[in-house]
Amino acid sequence: MQNTEISKDPMPYLQGLNAPQREAVEALDGPVLVLAGAGTGKTRVLTTRLAHLLQTGRAWPSQILAVTFTNRAAQEMRHRVASLMQGAAVEGWWLGTFHALAARMLRRHAELVGLTSSFTIIDADDQVRLLKQLMEAENIDTKKWAPRAMMGVIERWKDKALRPSDLSAADGGEMADGKLVSLYRQYQMRLKTVNACDFGDLLLHMITIFRDPANADVLADYHRRFKYIMVDEYQDTNVAQYLWLRLLAQGSNNVCCVGDDDQSIYGWRGAEIENILRFERDFPGAKIIRLEQNYRSTGHILAAAGGVIARNEGRLGKTLWSDSGDGEKVAIRGLWDGEAEARYVGEEIEQLQRKGWKLNQIAILVRAGFQMREFEERFMQLGLSYRVIGGPRFYERQEIRDALAYLRVIAQPNDDLALERIINLPKRGIGDSTLQILHTHGRARGVPLYEAILQLVETDELKPKIRETLRRLMGDFERWRGLVSTMAHTELAGMMLDESGYMAMWQGDKSPDAPGRIENLKELVTGMAAFESLAAFLEHIALVFEVQDDSVEDAVTLMTLHGAKGLEFDAVFLPGWEEGLFPSQRSMDENGLKGLEEERRLAYVGLTRARKRAFISYAANRRMYGTWNNAIPSRFVDELPEDHIDAVADRGLSGPSSGGYGGNMGRSSHWDSSGLSSAALAPRRPVARPGQAVEQGPLAYMRGSRVSHASFGVGTVINVDGHKLDIAFDDGSQKRVMDSFVTAAEE
């Protein structure tokens, strides 16, 4: 009898996939690059593709190499594949991060690079400690050449798969007195002696093994083992990761890389966007599949983000779209200054809250950490709950607490906790034994630590060198305290940071977070200006610490744009879209066009974090590091498509008739042009297009014009965009400024 029972779908996991997603899942043979735009279901494609390989019998779990960038992503993928497989056992996975998988391999072949299988993987602190020992043995000044900074250079070499033997002494330049390459060699030898390696070695050693003709059988074994290779976040791979993958992929050539060239934002830590851009050259005949249907954001948000990223030349190209409707246009707001910007954001959030929006679905994404202070201050005034992701709150950061400790001692010398915190910051040779003597004396005499020091610097209990160091420190505090009533507290704070050596300590620190700490210290001084005195400021800080409550679940998220990748929120605020801040002048100065394009990708990432609402703001004036700066809107504001934005400027800012802030701003019907910006107080010059002068008056500039700027000096105009001038200054820097801030240079 014929069986009329309807059979179950043998591949139910394919249901619900759109056409490009399904194509990416079923394209199993040969090289495949899946360009997965933001919010297009990348994770679903990856997990479904893995399940499909297993369900169709193309491979066993042990025959698939699946690489992720985080342990969390690997764990999530493991669970989701098991769910798609309806609970079927999937053992023997080669699924994990680059470092985890390389470590697993290295345990098997450690003897080929002079280690044993029980080698230790040392952490960052041990790395720095070992390098410092080697530097001291070479009589290298570790204050001039910070070991952590030197370790950072070695790590970048490892990211590029460069061994000591691949470098010459000249590659280290003047660093570590010209001995950095030699130190790298000694460092590697020392690691082998103690049977250890660092994280960079995990990939570097395996690349060395794979490349050695004497070990051809090792690589051949992995070629036979892995029938399929899958890689997530391919746009974020560095050179070493790329080489490791290329070597392994030479076997089956069945390699599938998933990534988004428009979201490559980690160049500063070694990521090479070229890895994804040259995929077709690396793997001839590769199939390129674009995932462009976005399931996260509204149409206006996607179109705005697309209009910005389309200006990048280094991209493969795709256009995101959504069938969930246009939604509201991206709000662009021009404000007078940073404080007005913080008030605006706070008011908008309160309005959203009154409409029933949850605070934990609202985020503020900043380009630089120092921007957070004004928002934190405003939220505390409003009683608005917030959390800082990726770091402590502004006033809880190490460098801020240190600076506050100095200020507390100036204001109140009997503050033992504050004095003890900074008595050896920067290092003054005052160790635990000295502190013990001071505390013992203070307790015996019933006096605070400060008074104990004043007494002991006049006797012989302490060594002469320590005694003189403490005498100078106490003299500094006495002098600073004497200026409290006669000097502005902001100036006093700046003086203290300089004369104490604390600012110089961070300026000499070459670690990646040092520039951010310096910016935070300068922002601290800026924030003090809102208070009438040092005492008033310190009282405010004490209250800030008292009212903070991190246990609140419903809170606005405050974080950097870099930290937001992979996240999404109903509403996203993007403040500080000003030239020099975003795009970052430092990034452009250091990396040129490459740096600018990475900044533009960062803008794209920020916009595409928003599901329903996106707010962009900029200030015409921003107080940075204690100095007022006239700002012009970011070029990214100009690049936003006019049909997808709603632009509003505060009264007092330039409107459409002035051709002032932002090319798009003049196209909005919502601008209030009743006043002039501070930049417009100078006579307005007629517009000069690139390579062309205008006939109206002598104040127009053109390419090649020599101009002078009060802060930046003399330079040559290299591009004209309305009233904005791109100028190559004679000191080698390149900046964009308003034409009202320059004059014709006298030659």
C-alpha angles and dihedrals in degrees: 000000000000115000107238096178112125108242120229119254103268090210107038090155089074092063115108096023116129118232099268091043091052091046089054091050095048099041094095104148124077130355117329130184115197110199099203112190122209112293095004098124100265095157091050091052093049096049094042091050091053091048090048092053090053098039093051092048094242091132145356117241090256090057095059124080108200117181126196132176099232136035088233091058090049092051092047091050091050092053095044094050090049089051092050089049088056094241098312112154113259106186131163096043122176089203124134148081124317091257096045093051093043090050090052090053094044092054086063096048105026094125090064090069098038099269135107125235091256093063119149123237107219124211130233095270092053090049092055093043092053093047091048090055090052092048093051090049087056091048092243115159104246091193092059093039107036109214091220091056092047089049088054090058091050090050091053089052089053090048085059092048092245116153122196089260090058092058136069125214088256091064089071093053114193093331115129089006090302093302102102096109090049089049090050089054092049090046092055092047091050092051091054091048091058093039094245142122136187127233093269090055093060091072096028094056093047091050089050090051094046093049096049110098088211088066097046090126091061094057091041090055092055090046089057092043101052115060093169134029125195126184128190125206091015092171089068098055119120126215096271093050090047093051093047090053094044091053092050094043093058088084112063096001086217095129125150118190120188122196149114120247088198091063100051100125105145103082089124090067098045105278113147115209088192088074092071096034092058097044093115091052092048093047110032113210092024118163115232115206120186121207103202106153105101119208096186115053138047124253097258092051092049093047092049092050091045092052091056099044092046087074091069116099096196099072140097093226137237137162121226120216138175135204092205095091136264097279119186123335120255108271115231116192127187114200136184099241145341094278091053088050092054091048091050093051091047092051093048091050091050089051091051090048091053088053090057101263115149115239092224088064092058123083138182112208116196131189095220130030095232089067090071096073097075092048092048090050092050095046091051090052090051094043088238113158115234140165130207113223122204096021145017125290114277097262092044096059118115097242093046093049089049093051091046089052090057090049092048091054090050090051097038117017092190092067097115095178093055094045093048090051095058105024089103098030109131093026112270100166092261105140137174094280092057091047090050091055091048094048093046091053092046094051092046092052096036093237132127123259094261093056091044089057092049089054098045096049086067095054137053102251090104128058113265094246093050090044092055092046092053092045090056092047092051089047090055092051092048090050094047091047090053090058096053093094097041106037131060108260091233091056091046091052091051091048091049093050091051101041095044090057091235095119091045089053091063093038088058093046110096096192116125094250096050096088090052091051091051090051090050092052091051090047089052090058090047091052092052090066090076090068128070097226146006090256092053091049094049091048089052091051091051089054091047091058091046097055099044115113118179093182093080109110100195103064140136113258117234117189146131123275090244091056093050098066110122094021131102136197137183091239128023128190117203109191131180100039093166133131111268093020097054112033087036112237090211092055092050094045092051100039107020116202091355089057093047092051092051089051089052090051087052089055089051091051091050094052094045092056087074121092102183112358135029124186123191121188139177135180128229090212126028128184105220124175092347095308129101112235127192106228134197123207118269117267084239088069089057090050095058110108109251095224091063103046136073109206125197129173129197119249108274097041125107117272136203095290094059097053087224131134114022128353091238093050093072090058096060122096091210099070119119104217097177094113143031130248120240088254089056094057088089116074111283115242123216116257117271116195121214110290093001132094122208127231097231109099137316098280098079117109129209137184109298095027114141111227139174127223123194094229105027102037128220124345148148125262109239099173138014122207109174105292093345120097127197104211131189103210122210092245089067098258125121122211141168114230139165113264090233089070097058135067132198109278119242108234 
